Amino acid sequence: LVPLQAIIGGIAQWYFSSTLGISGVLLGLIISFALTVFWGLPLTYLIKANKG
C-alpha cells in the first residue's frame, strides 16, 4: 500500500506543482493519501478483525 502511495504521490506532486506551485505539492500529498491509506488501512483492519 505504501509503495503505491509513493508512486501516486510522486506523480500527483509533479503534475500539480508545475501548475500550482507549492500548493500543488500539498494537493498531491492529499490526493495520494485519499486514494490509498485513507481507505486502505481501515479496510485492512476490518479484514484482519473478521478473520480473528
C-alpha positions as YAML, in Angstrom:
chain: A
units: angstrom
residues:
- id: 1
  name: LEU
  ca: [0.00, 0.00, 0.00]
- id: 2
  name: VAL
  ca: [2.81, 2.41, 0.85]
- id: 3
  name: PRO
  ca: [4.75, 1.89, -2.42]
- id: 4
  name: LEU
  ca: [1.55, 2.63, -4.33]
- id: 5
  name: GLN
  ca: [1.07, 5.79, -2.27]
- id: 6
  name: ALA
  ca: [4.62, 6.86, -3.10]
- id: 7
  name: ILE
  ca: [4.07, 6.38, -6.83]
- id: 8
  name: ILE
  ca: [0.73, 8.21, -6.83]
- id: 9
  name: GLY
  ca: [2.16, 10.95, -4.63]
- id: 10
  name: GLY
  ca: [5.19, 11.48, -6.83]
- id: 11
  name: ILE
  ca: [3.14, 11.73, -10.00]
- id: 12
  name: ALA
  ca: [0.47, 13.95, -8.44]
- id: 13
  name: GLN
  ca: [3.01, 16.26, -6.81]
- id: 14
  name: TRP
  ca: [4.97, 16.61, -10.03]
- id: 15
  name: TYR
  ca: [1.85, 17.32, -12.07]
- id: 16
  name: PHE
  ca: [0.19, 19.77, -9.69]
- id: 17
  name: SER
  ca: [3.37, 21.57, -8.66]
- id: 18
  name: SER
  ca: [4.05, 22.50, -12.27]
- id: 19
  name: THR
  ca: [0.72, 24.33, -12.42]
- id: 20
  name: LEU
  ca: [0.01, 25.37, -8.80]
- id: 21
  name: GLY
  ca: [3.47, 25.65, -7.27]
- id: 22
  name: ILE
  ca: [3.86, 24.75, -3.59]
- id: 23
  name: SER
  ca: [0.09, 24.39, -3.24]
- id: 24
  name: GLY
  ca: [0.27, 21.67, -5.88]
- id: 25
  name: VAL
  ca: [2.71, 19.70, -3.74]
- id: 26
  name: LEU
  ca: [0.27, 19.78, -0.85]
- id: 27
  name: LEU
  ca: [-2.60, 18.83, -3.15]
- id: 28
  name: GLY
  ca: [-0.56, 15.90, -4.48]
- id: 29
  name: LEU
  ca: [0.05, 14.66, -0.94]
- id: 30
  name: ILE
  ca: [-3.63, 14.93, -0.09]
- id: 31
  name: ILE
  ca: [-4.64, 13.06, -3.24]
- id: 32
  name: SER
  ca: [-2.15, 10.24, -2.66]
- id: 33
  name: PHE
  ca: [-3.34, 9.88, 0.95]
- id: 34
  name: ALA
  ca: [-7.01, 9.88, -0.08]
- id: 35
  name: LEU
  ca: [-6.50, 7.28, -2.81]
- id: 36
  name: THR
  ca: [-4.51, 4.83, -0.71]
- id: 37
  name: VAL
  ca: [-4.09, 4.99, 3.06]
- id: 38
  name: PHE
  ca: [-7.36, 6.79, 3.87]
- id: 39
  name: TRP
  ca: [-9.44, 3.75, 2.88]
- id: 40
  name: GLY
  ca: [-6.74, 1.07, 2.73]
- id: 41
  name: LEU
  ca: [-5.78, 0.90, 6.41]
- id: 42
  name: PRO
  ca: [-9.36, 0.67, 7.74]
- id: 43
  name: LEU
  ca: [-10.16, -1.97, 5.13]
- id: 44
  name: THR
  ca: [-7.09, -3.99, 6.08]
- id: 45
  name: TYR
  ca: [-8.03, -3.74, 9.74]
- id: 46
  name: LEU
  ca: [-11.60, -4.92, 9.08]
- id: 47
  name: ILE
  ca: [-10.40, -7.89, 7.05]
- id: 48
  name: LYS
  ca: [-7.95, -8.95, 9.76]
- id: 49
  name: ALA
  ca: [-10.50, -8.37, 12.54]
- id: 50
  name: ASN
  ca: [-13.08, -10.58, 10.83]
- id: 51
  name: LYS
  ca: [-10.58, -13.44, 10.48]
- id: 52
  name: GLY
  ca: [-9.79, -13.39, 14.21]
...
